[in-house]
């Protein structure tokens, strides 16, 4: 009876170690993916800033057009 108890405890410990290892692997993979995404986003952000700085007139035109469209939509919504 006691041997069965000891065997079951050993099995449980082995299973918990396997789960711990698999969880650690998943956490490590997620951290690597997070770092990759951070680097990619940082690169895209810098490229976007560089583009906006080199083409300010386009950004101003898009902002103006967007403001006009939003203004027209809001005026139609609230005029009812």
Beta strands, then each sheet from edge to edge (+ up, - down):
end
